[in-house]
């Protein structure tokens, strides 16, 4: 197992911790990461684009003009798709774009994403993350100690103090272990793990 430094919120080393190779030293396959990210983005699509067909637009009750004798093309309804203001043919309708990949693939991709950040040297483990007040300024100050302009912070539990302090900070995101996902790991260049989250990650991903 690889050994990683444990630091405090001032970026000072306070200890060491062993990282499980099954989580942080996995051979990375870009195709697996790509498949899972595509799945996540598809599941997040609203899919609520909608157009009206000729049966849904307003009007169309009376025949615009008589069938013969006018010199014009015959027409039976003002809602025809060839008319301005008419219905749309084969337009978008509300739909669900979501789909699922096997659970083993999703877990593997998550381990690969963690391994990617660890292999790049962009993984930091902090002993604890406690803010003196629920303020964005306090959270940003901690990130400045590490010189992080873009970071995903993973906590052991959903802490409102940290979550609310970080939600207005541009470039940063806080997630509990239960909400950790491949897309957010790869979106942020730095990954910060609170030490208590390591055991929970093993419990979640080593099943």
C-alpha positions in Angstrom: 0.0 0.0 0.0 1.1 3.5 -0.8 1.7 5.9 2.1 0.1 9.4 1.9 0.8 12.4 4.1 -2.0 13.6 6.3 -2.2 17.4 6.7 -4.2 19.9 8.6 -6.2 22.8 7.2 -3.0 24.9 7.3 -1.4 22.4 4.9 1.0 21.2 7.6 1.9 17.6 7.8 0.5 15.9 11.0 0.8 12.2 10.1 0.7 9.5 7.5 -2.0 7.1 6.2 -1.9 4.0 4.0 -4.0 4.1 0.9 -5.6 0.9 -0.3 -4.1 -0.1 -3.6 -7.5 -1.6 -4.6 -8.9 2.0 -4.5 -6.0 4.3 -5.3 -3.7 2.2 -7.5 -6.0 0.7 -10.2 -5.1 0.5 -13.8 -7.1 3.2 -15.6 -9.1 2.5 -18.7 -10.4 5.7 -20.3 -13.2 3.8 -22.1 -14.7 2.8 -18.7 -14.5 6.4 -17.4 -16.0 7.7 -20.6 -19.0 5.2 -20.4 -19.8 6.1 -16.8 -19.5 9.9 -17.4 -21.8 9.6 -20.5 -24.3 7.7 -18.3 -24.2 10.3 -15.6 -24.7 13.2 -18.0 -27.5 11.4 -19.8 -29.3 10.8 -16.4 -29.0 14.5 -15.6 -30.8 15.6 -18.8 -34.2 17.1 -18.2 -35.7 15.8 -21.4 -38.6 18.2 -21.3 -38.3 19.8 -24.7 -41.7 19.7 -26.3 -43.3 20.9 -29.6 -47.0 20.8 -30.6 -48.3 18.6 -33.3 -51.0 19.6 -35.8 -53.5 18.2 -33.4 -52.4 20.4 -30.5 -51.9 23.8 -32.0 -54.8 26.3 -31.8 -57.3 26.6 -34.7 -57.9 24.3 -37.6 -61.6 23.9 -37.3 -62.8 25.3 -40.6 -61.4 24.5 -44.1 -59.4 27.6 -45.2 -61.1 27.8 -48.6 -63.2 25.6 -50.8 -61.6 22.5 -52.5 -61.9 23.6 -56.1 -62.2 26.7 -58.2 -59.8 29.1 -56.4 -56.7 28.4 -58.4 -54.8 27.7 -55.2 -53.5 24.4 -53.8 -56.2 22.5 -51.8 -55.9 22.9 -48.1 -57.9 21.3 -45.3 -56.6 22.8 -42.1 -54.6 25.9 -40.8 -52.7 23.6 -38.5 -50.9 21.8 -41.3 -47.1 21.7 -40.8 -46.6 23.5 -44.1 -48.5 26.5 -42.8 -46.9 29.3 -40.7 -48.2 28.7 -37.2 -49.0 25.1 -37.9 -48.0 22.1 -36.0 -44.5 20.6 -36.0 -43.7 17.3 -37.6 -41.4 14.9 -35.7 -40.5 17.6 -33.2 -39.0 16.8 -29.7 -41.3 15.3 -27.1 -40.7 14.9 -23.4 -38.6 11.8 -22.8 -36.2 10.2 -20.3 -32.6 10.0 -21.6 -31.4 8.0 -18.6 -29.9 4.5 -18.6 -27.9 2.3 -16.3 -24.6 0.6 -16.4 -23.8 -2.5 -14.2 -23.0 -1.7 -10.6 -19.6 -3.4 -11.0 -18.7 -1.1 -13.9 -19.7 2.0 -11.9 -17.7 1.0 -8.9 -14.7 0.2 -11.1 -14.9 3.6 -12.8 -15.0 5.3 -9.3 -11.9 3.5 -8.3 -10.2 4.4 -11.5 -11.1 8.1 -11.0 -9.6 8.0 -7.5 -6.5 6.3 -8.9 -6.2 9.0 -11.6 -6.0 11.8 -9.1 -3.7 9.9 -6.8 -1.3 9.0 -9.7 -1.2 12.7 -10.7 -0.3 13.8 -7.2 -3.5 15.8 -7.0 -4.9 13.9 -4.0 -4.7 15.4 -0.5 -5.8 13.8 2.8 -6.7 16.2 5.7 -7.1 15.1 9.3 -10.2 17.1 9.8 -12.1 20.0 8.2 -13.6 22.2 10.8 -14.5 25.8 10.0 -14.7 28.5 12.8 -17.9 29.9 11.2 -20.3 29.2 8.4 -18.8 31.6 5.9 -17.6 31.3 2.4 -14.5 33.4 3.4 -13.5 30.7 5.9 -13.7 27.9 3.4 -11.9 29.8 0.7 -9.1 30.6 3.2 -8.5 26.9 3.7 -8.3 26.3 0.0 -5.8 29.2 -0.3 -3.6 27.5 2.2 -3.3 24.6 -0.3 -3.2 27.0 -3.3 -6.2 25.2 -4.7 -8.3 27.1 -7.2 -10.4 24.1 -8.2 -11.1 21.3 -5.8 -13.6 18.6 -4.9 -13.8 18.0 -1.1 -15.1 14.6 0.1 -16.3 14.4 3.7 -17.4 11.5 5.8 -20.9 12.8 6.4 -23.0 15.6 5.1 -21.8 18.6 7.2 -24.0 21.7 6.7 -21.3 23.9 8.0 -18.9 23.0 5.2 -21.5 22.5 2.5 -23.1 25.9 3.0 -19.8 27.6 3.3 -18.6 26.2 0.0 -21.7 26.5 -2.2 -21.0 30.1 -3.2 -17.3 29.5 -3.8 -16.5 29.3 -7.5 -14.5 26.2 -8.5 -15.2 24.2 -5.3 -17.6 21.5 -4.4 -18.2 19.5 -1.2 -19.7 16.0 -1.3 -20.2 13.2 1.3 -18.9 9.8 0.5 -22.4 8.6 -0.4 -22.6 11.3 -3.2 -19.1 10.8 -4.6 -19.2 10.2 -8.4 -16.9 9.9 -11.4 -18.0 13.1 -13.1 -17.3 15.4 -10.2 -13.9 13.8 -9.6 -12.8 14.3 -13.1 -14.3 17.7 -13.4 -12.1 19.1 -10.6 -8.4 19.0 -10.9 -7.8 18.5 -7.2 -9.3 16.0 -4.8 -9.3 16.5 -1.0 -10.4 13.6 1.3 -11.2 14.1 4.9 -9.4 11.2 6.7 -12.6 9.7 8.1 -13.9 9.3 4.6 -11.2 6.7 3.7 -12.8 3.9 5.7 -16.2 4.7 4.3 -14.8 4.6 0.7 -13.4 1.1 1.3 -16.8 0.0 2.7 -18.6 1.4 -0.3 -16.3 0.3 -3.1 -14.8 -3.0 -1.8 -18.1 -4.9 -1.8 
